[in-house]
């Protein structure tokens, strides 16, 4: 698995993209906002996101769920 990380949203949430290098499918964890930037990041890496995971339900960790899901 490949793990990519970046800081997102006004509260600086650590967002992760965990990817299988063979299939190029992955999950995004805690999409904390900046949905278009996250979508561009995923597209630039050539990843198909199959799931969105949240470590917990605080708004700063789930802010990008609706647009990325």
Beta strands, then each sheet from edge to edge (+ up, - down):
strand 1: 2-8
strand 2: 13-19
strand 3: 25-29
strand 4: 48-53
sheet 1: 1+ 2- 3+ 4+
end
